[in-house]
């Protein structure tokens, strides 16, 4: 099967183009040792990945390993 998006770089680029108004700011994670995106951005990412996978735009494997 041929997918429209085949790697994480393409995936991230399209995500930020699709949602330009989401915050890119990163905050301290819950452990205090790293950084993470704000909740709205993380939830939108997960919902968007799920929709792309269900629509056949990305492979299930890419959806499982993709990180923002």
C-alpha positions as CSV (number, residue, x, y, z in Angstrom):
1,X,0.0,0.0,0.0
2,X,1.3,3.5,-0.8
3,X,0.9,6.0,2.0
4,X,0.8,9.8,1.5
5,X,3.1,10.4,4.5
6,X,6.0,7.9,5.1
7,X,8.3,9.4,7.7
8,X,8.2,11.4,10.9
9,X,9.8,14.5,9.3
10,X,6.9,14.8,6.8
11,X,4.4,14.1,9.5
12,X,5.7,16.9,11.8
13,X,5.9,19.3,8.9
14,X,2.3,18.7,7.9
15,X,1.1,18.8,11.5
16,X,2.5,22.3,12.0
17,X,1.2,23.5,8.6
18,X,-2.3,22.1,9.4
19,X,-2.4,23.6,12.9
20,X,-0.3,26.8,12.8
21,X,-2.1,28.3,15.8
22,X,-1.2,25.6,18.2
23,X,1.5,26.5,20.8
24,X,4.9,25.2,20.0
25,X,6.1,26.2,23.4
26,X,7.4,23.3,25.6
27,X,7.0,23.1,29.3
28,X,8.7,21.1,32.0
29,X,7.4,17.6,32.1
30,X,5.9,15.9,35.1
31,X,9.1,14.4,36.4
32,X,10.9,17.8,36.1
33,X,13.7,16.2,34.0
34,X,12.6,17.1,30.5
35,X,10.3,19.1,28.3
36,X,6.9,18.4,26.7
37,X,4.3,20.3,24.6
38,X,1.3,21.8,26.3
39,X,-1.8,19.5,26.6
40,X,-3.8,21.0,23.8
41,X,-0.9,20.4,21.4
42,X,-0.3,16.8,22.6
43,X,-4.0,15.9,22.4
44,X,-4.4,17.4,18.9
45,X,-1.3,15.5,17.8
46,X,-2.8,12.1,19.0
47,X,-6.2,12.7,17.5
48,X,-4.7,13.8,14.2
49,X,-2.4,10.8,14.0
50,X,-5.4,8.5,14.7
51,X,-7.4,10.1,11.9
52,X,-4.5,9.8,9.4
53,X,-4.0,6.2,10.3
54,X,-7.7,5.3,10.0
55,X,-7.9,7.2,6.6
56,X,-4.9,5.3,5.3
57,X,-2.7,8.3,4.9
58,X,0.0,6.8,7.2
59,X,0.9,3.3,8.2
60,X,-0.2,1.9,11.6
61,X,3.5,1.4,12.4
62,X,4.3,5.1,11.8
63,X,1.3,6.1,13.9
64,X,2.7,4.0,16.7
65,X,6.2,5.3,16.7
66,X,5.7,9.0,15.8
67,X,6.5,11.6,18.4
68,X,6.1,15.3,18.3
